[in-house]
Amino acid sequence: MKQIQKIAVIGGGGRTGQYIVDQLLEKGYHIRLLLRHPESFPFSNPLIEIIKGDVLDTEVVTILLNGCDAVVSTVGQRKGEPLVASVATENILHGIENQSGSSTSIRYILLAGLNIDTPFDRKSPETQKATPFISTHPK
């Protein structure tokens, strides 16, 4: 199995994403970070390369994934925009397919927010207990 060295992160400006970025940096990974608003990103590290853009833009996602071994998405739902995570996943899969070389070796990891309550949730009792904690205890 190919060793992962460079990871694309989508949603890295959010609370969950910043936690993931911090953990990846601690482990020494190189990160390509897609941010809509890079000026407000709090980290500065030579292991981070910032790509300005939106996950809803297929071309930007393809550029982001260039040279990456994995992609982690923590993209959340935006107010007033339907199914952002779904469109993001389509763009990520399209971006993976359009990489030169062995694109099937790019790993895709999608993380969803625990602090989101929806009418169709089927959360376990443990998750139901954790949801208010996550919502009220920022990193």
Secondary structure as GFF3:
##gff-version 3
##sequence-region A 1 139
A	DSSP	beta_strand	6	10	.	.	.	ID=ss1
A	DSSP	alpha_helix	15	26	.	.	.	ID=ss2
A	DSSP	beta_strand	30	35	.	.	.	ID=ss3
A	DSSP	three_ten_helix	38	40	.	.	.	ID=ss4
A	DSSP	beta_strand	48	52	.	.	.	ID=ss5
A	DSSP	alpha_helix	58	65	.	.	.	ID=ss6
A	DSSP	beta_strand	70	73	.	.	.	ID=ss7
A	DSSP	alpha_helix	84	97	.	.	.	ID=ss8
A	DSSP	three_ten_helix	103	105	.	.	.	ID=ss9
A	DSSP	beta_strand	107	110	.	.	.	ID=ss10
A	DSSP	alpha_helix	125	136	.	.	.	ID=ss11
###
